[in-house]
Amino acid sequence: MNSGLVRYACRATVHLNPRNRDMAADSPVTIYEGAWAYCPMGARTEHLWEAIEPVSLTDLKLIEIIVRPREGAPRTREARA
């Protein structure tokens, strides 16, 4: 890992559902392909990882509170096209 920035966000529908977030199982942060990855539910399995613009965990959580979950993390240029 080359920075403390989150580079992937989980987009699995079941992990984005606000009702399921109260049942978070583990830390919301893990490592995926050698980089920090964020799952709002803290699930251990069944992720759908999507590359995002690198962002701090603090900023990612603030974005998640303000914006709908599907739009919660900044997208990479490739994902925007």
N, C-alpha and C positions, 0 to 999 in steps of 0.2 A: 504494500500500500504506500502510495507516494504522498498522501495528504490526509487530513482529518475530515475531508469533505465527503458527503454522501453522493454516490454516483449512480445508484439504482434505487428505484421505488417499486414496491410490490403493487400490482394492479389487479390481483385476484379479487373478483367481486365479493366473495365471502369475507375477505380480509378488509375490505373498504366499508362494509356495512357498519354504521355507527352502533347498532345494537350488539354486534359481535365484539366491538372494541372493549366493552366492559369486561369481557372474558379473556383479556390478553393473557397469553400463556407464558411469555418469555420476554426478553429484552426486544424492543422494536428495531434494534440495530444488529446486523450480522455481516458476514463477509460473503460476497458473491463475486466470483472471478477475480479475486485479489483486491477488491475494492469494497468500501463500506456500502451497505444496502439497508434500506429502511422498509419495514412492514408495520403499518399502524396497529395491527393486531398482535404482533410479536409471535406469530405462528412459526412453527418449526418446519412445516412442510406445505406443499400445495401452493407455492408462490408462482406468480406470473411477473417476472422481473422485467422492468423497462428502464433503459438508460435515460438519465436525466442530466440536465446541466448541473455540474458540481455545485453543491450547496451545503452550508453548515446544517447540522441537525437542529439547532435552535431556529434558524430561519425556515427550515422545512416544516417544523411543527407550527410555526406562526402562519405560514402559508396555508397549511392544512386547516387551521382554525377559521381563517378568513374566506377561503375559497372552497368550492365543492371538491370532494375527494378525487374525482377523475381529473380535475384540473390542478390538483394540489401541488404537484412538483413541476418545476420548469422542464420543458421538453428540450431534447437535443435538436440541433438543426436538422438532422436526418428525419426525426420524427415529425417535425413541423411541415416538411415538404410534402 
